[in-house]
Amino acid sequence: MRKMILLLSLVPGLLVGSSIMAQKFEGVASYKSSMNIESINVAGRNMSPEMQESVRKQLMQQSQRDFTLTFNLQEATWKEEAELDPVTNPSSNGGFQITLRTGNSKSYINPSNNEFLEETEIFGKKFLIEDELEPFNWKITKETKKIGDYTVIKAEFQDINETLSMTLDGSEQKTETVMDTTMITAWYTPEIPVSQGPNNTWGLPGLILELKDGNMTYLCTKVELNPSEPVVIEKPDKGKRVTREEANQIRDEKMQEMMKKYDTGEGGETRVIRIGG
């Protein structure tokens, strides 16, 4: 009990005591996302350097999104804040229009019940992914820094996934399965004792304030603990129920269909490239 009191005393405005903590400790955290475009290879047949630079700029602009993590000690929801897609003129971008979509998703996790739900769109159709949580075998380091007023600790996880790689060379489409290794780096603070984080990450002894997942970074810009208005956590419930594996298969099939649809050849027509759902 002594250790718990010491931990709770780090959280401003938090009443000490295990029963009060279970009833009262909740909050809302705001995050902004960004993409490291320098590590992305943008190349293609008949793509000039100007076209490649246009693609990079569009990717960077559309990766800058706002998200909200709503949490208590047991569960959390993660969602993107709605905004209109930017209007672009394809002709001014060398004939390329990049639309980076996250699928308008809203997700829910409950580590104590090993429960994961995600309400998402895959090429215009609504699905409800219902599955177990993916484990994160974090390696906690001794490296620390400050994010705002909080001291954060670095943790790492090497994620190895099987992904579908698709390339289009003229009229020939090539599809192959490859093993993709991604280093996930999290900076968490024990001063906010919840096992939650952005983009459905979890499993660390404190809230994750910064997450680097491959080319994407999520940075917390604001945390509100125990707000005056009660925090409401609602489970997603809309869409056709599928597992994560089934959703990935549907997404891959739709992506192949899309690549065939937008293979316009050399006629000078605009190509629309969609990345993600």
C-alpha positions in Angstrom: 0.0 0.0 0.0 2.9 2.3 0.7 4.1 2.0 -3.0 0.6 2.8 -4.3 0.4 6.0 -2.2 3.8 7.2 -3.5 2.8 6.6 -7.0 -0.5 8.4 -6.7 1.0 11.4 -5.1 2.7 12.1 -8.4 -0.6 12.8 -10.1 -1.9 16.4 -9.6 -5.4 16.5 -8.0 -5.7 12.8 -7.6 -7.2 11.6 -4.3 -5.1 8.9 -2.6 -6.7 5.6 -1.9 -7.3 2.4 -4.0 -11.1 2.5 -3.9 -11.3 6.2 -4.7 -8.7 5.7 -7.5 -10.8 3.0 -9.1 -13.9 5.3 -9.0 -12.4 8.6 -9.9 -9.3 8.2 -12.0 -10.1 8.9 -15.7 -9.0 11.3 -18.3 -8.8 12.5 -21.9 -5.5 13.0 -23.9 -5.1 14.7 -27.3 -2.5 13.6 -29.8 -1.2 14.9 -33.2 0.2 12.5 -35.8 2.9 13.1 -38.3 4.9 11.1 -40.9 8.6 10.9 -41.5 8.6 11.1 -45.3 12.4 11.1 -45.6 12.4 7.3 -45.0 9.7 6.6 -47.6 10.8 5.6 -51.1 8.6 7.4 -53.6 9.4 6.2 -57.1 7.6 4.9 -60.1 7.6 4.6 -63.9 7.7 8.0 -65.6 7.7 9.9 -62.2 9.8 13.0 -62.4 11.6 14.4 -59.3 9.0 17.1 -59.2 6.2 14.4 -59.0 8.1 12.5 -56.3 8.4 15.7 -54.2 4.7 16.4 -54.7 3.8 13.0 -53.4 6.0 13.4 -50.4 4.5 16.8 -49.5 0.9 15.4 -49.9 1.8 12.4 -47.7 3.3 14.7 -45.0 0.3 17.1 -45.0 -2.3 14.3 -44.9 -0.5 12.5 -42.1 -1.0 15.4 -39.7 -4.2 14.4 -37.9 -5.8 15.0 -34.5 -6.8 12.0 -32.2 -8.3 11.6 -28.8 -7.6 8.9 -26.2 -10.3 8.6 -23.6 -9.3 6.4 -20.7 -9.8 5.1 -17.2 -7.8 2.4 -15.3 -9.5 -0.5 -17.0 -10.3 0.6 -20.6 -9.8 3.2 -23.3 -11.1 4.4 -26.7 -9.1 5.9 -29.5 -10.6 7.9 -32.3 -9.6 10.4 -35.0 -11.2 13.8 -34.8 -13.4 14.3 -37.9 -12.2 16.8 -40.5 -12.9 17.4 -44.2 -10.5 15.9 -46.7 -8.4 18.7 -48.3 -9.4 19.8 -51.8 -6.5 19.4 -54.2 -5.9 20.1 -57.9 -4.3 17.0 -59.4 -3.0 18.9 -62.4 -0.9 21.1 -60.1 0.6 18.0 -58.5 1.9 16.5 -61.7 -1.2 14.4 -62.2 -1.0 12.7 -58.8 -3.5 13.0 -56.0 -2.7 11.2 -52.7 -5.5 10.4 -50.3 -4.2 9.1 -47.0 -7.1 7.5 -45.1 -7.3 6.0 -41.7 -10.7 4.5 -42.2 -12.6 6.9 -39.9 -12.0 4.3 -37.2 -12.9 4.2 -33.5 -11.4 1.5 -31.3 -11.8 0.2 -27.8 -9.4 -1.9 -25.7 -9.8 -3.5 -22.3 -6.6 -5.2 -21.3 -8.1 -6.9 -18.2 -10.6 -8.7 -20.5 -8.2 -9.1 -23.4 -10.8 -7.3 -25.5 -10.3 -5.4 -28.7 -13.0 -3.7 -30.9 -12.6 -1.4 -33.8 -15.3 0.3 -35.9 -13.8 1.1 -39.3 -14.4 1.6 -43.0 -12.7 -0.5 -45.6 -13.2 1.2 -49.0 -16.6 2.6 -48.0 -18.0 -0.4 -46.2 -18.4 -0.5 -42.4 -16.9 -3.3 -40.4 -16.6 -4.1 -36.7 -13.3 -5.8 -35.9 -13.7 -8.0 -32.8 -10.6 -9.8 -31.6 -8.2 -10.3 -28.8 -5.6 -7.7 -28.0 -2.2 -7.9 -29.7 0.6 -8.4 -27.2 3.4 -5.9 -26.8 6.6 -7.4 -25.4 8.0 -4.1 -24.3 11.7 -3.6 -23.4 11.9 -0.8 -20.9 15.1 1.2 -21.1 16.8 3.6 -18.6 16.5 6.6 -21.0 14.3 9.5 -19.9 13.3 12.9 -21.1 10.6 15.5 -20.5 7.4 15.9 -22.4 5.7 19.0 -21.1 5.6 18.8 -17.3 6.0 15.0 -17.3 9.1 12.8 -17.0 8.8 10.0 -19.6 10.7 6.7 -19.9 11.6 5.1 -23.2 10.4 1.6 -24.1 10.8 -0.4 -27.3 9.1 -3.3 -29.1 10.1 -5.0 -32.3 6.9 -5.8 -34.3 7.2 -8.5 -37.0 4.2 -8.8 -39.3 3.4 -10.6 -42.6 2.3 -8.0 -45.1 1.1 -8.0 -48.7 3.4 -6.2 -51.1 1.9 -5.1 -54.4 3.6 -3.5 -57.4 2.3 -2.4 -60.8 4.6 -2.2 -63.8 2.6 -1.2 -66.8 -0.2 -3.8 -67.2 1.6 -6.4 -65.0 0.6 -6.6 -61.3 2.9 -8.4 -58.9 1.8 -9.5 -55.5 4.0 -11.2 -52.8 3.9 -11.8 -49.1 6.8 -10.3 -47.2 7.9 -10.2 -43.5 7.9 -6.6 -42.3 9.8 -5.6 -39.2 8.9 -2.4 -37.5 10.6 -0.8 -34.4 7.9 0.7 -32.1 9.3 3.3 -29.6 7.1 4.6 -26.7 7.7 7.3 -24.2 5.5 6.7 -21.1 5.0 8.4 -17.8 4.5 6.6 -14.5 3.0 9.9 -13.2 -0.2 8.9 -15.0 -0.7 5.3 -13.9 -2.8 3.8 -16.7 -1.7 1.1 -19.1 -2.9 2.8 -22.3 -1.5 4.8 -25.2 -2.2 6.1 -28.7 -3.1 3.8 -31.7 -4.2 1.0 -29.4 -0.9 0.5 -27.7 -0.9 -0.7 -24.1 1.0 -2.7 -21.5 3.3 -0.2 -20.0 3.1 1.1 -16.3 2.0 4.6 -17.4 0.3 6.6 -20.1 2.2 6.7 -23.4 2.7 10.4 -24.3 4.8 9.8 -27.5 4.8 6.9 -29.9 6.9 6.2 -32.9 5.4 3.4 -35.0 7.5 2.9 -38.2 7.1 6.2 -40.2 4.3 7.5 -38.0 4.7 9.5 -34.8 1.9 10.3 -32.3 2.6 13.1 -29.8 0.4 14.1 -26.9 -0.4 17.8 -26.8 -2.8 17.9 -23.9 -3.9 15.7 -20.9 -6.9 16.4 -18.8 -7.2 14.2 -15.7 -10.4 13.8 -13.7 -12.4 16.4 -15.7 -15.4 18.0 -14.1 -17.6 16.3 -16.7 -17.6 12.5 -16.3 -15.6 10.6 -18.9 -17.8 8.3 -21.0 -16.3 5.3 -22.7 -18.6 3.7 -25.3 -17.8 0.4 -27.1 -18.0 0.6 -30.9 -20.9 -1.4 -32.2 -21.5 -0.5 -35.9 -20.6 -2.6 -38.9 -20.3 -6.2 -40.0 -18.4 -8.3 -37.4 -15.1 -9.7 -38.5 -11.8 -10.8 -37.0 -8.6 -8.8 -37.5 -7.3 -11.5 -40.0 -10.6 -11.3 -42.0 -10.4 -7.5 -42.1 -6.8 -7.6 -43.4 -7.8 -10.1 -46.1 -10.7 -7.9 -47.2 -8.4 -4.8 -47.3 -5.8 -6.6 -49.3 -8.3 -7.8 -51.9 -9.8 -4.4 -52.2 -6.4 -2.9 -52.6 -5.6 -5.2 -55.5 -8.9 -4.3 -57.1 -8.1 -0.6 -56.7 -4.7 -1.0 -58.3 -6.2 -2.6 -61.4 -8.9 0.1 -61.5 -6.5 3.0 -61.5 -4.0 1.6 -63.9 -4.7 4.1 -66.6 -1.6 3.5 -68.8 0.0 6.3 -70.8 -3.1 8.3 -71.7 -2.2 11.2 -69.4 -5.2 10.7 -67.1 -5.1 11.5 -63.4 -4.2 8.6 -61.1 -5.7 8.6 -57.7 -3.6 6.6 -55.2 -5.2 5.7 -51.9 -3.0 4.5 -49.0 -4.6 2.7 -46.2 -8.4 1.9 -45.8 
